[in-house]
Amino acid sequence: MSRAGTMTILHHGTTAARAIAIEQHGPDPSFREPGSTGLPTAEGLSAVIADGRSCGTGMPEIAARNKDMLFPDEGGPAIVEFEVPGWIMDRIYADPIAAALARGGEIRFEAESGLDELIAEWRHLRKRVILL
């Protein structure tokens, strides 16, 4: 089923400082948590469809509050809300691993499943930061 003409609203829970950076510049697959030089980079962006559903890691609000507890100097918990065109969501559902995650509630953008397209379209997408 093609979602080409539809828009999907997604929520990404994080800290206010990170939410503002994402809103302004888009997802950064090379982002690394402060103090985690030995760990891999983000490699993508995870979000949840903004209809109140949860995913394996919980609600975006919970993720935001958890990030705030880990990084209390980043302005408090926040949500990045953004709309994604259906043709990019089609890329998610065409990838077997990303589609399996999506069935569990997590929309995961990575290099082979919509991330490059999301980054390319970012400046055209409706988005906002919701402070919690």
Helices and strands as residue ranges (DSSP letters): E 7-15, H 16-25, E 44-49, H 60-70, E 77-85, H 86-94, H 96-103, E 106-110, H 115-121, G 122-124, E 127-131
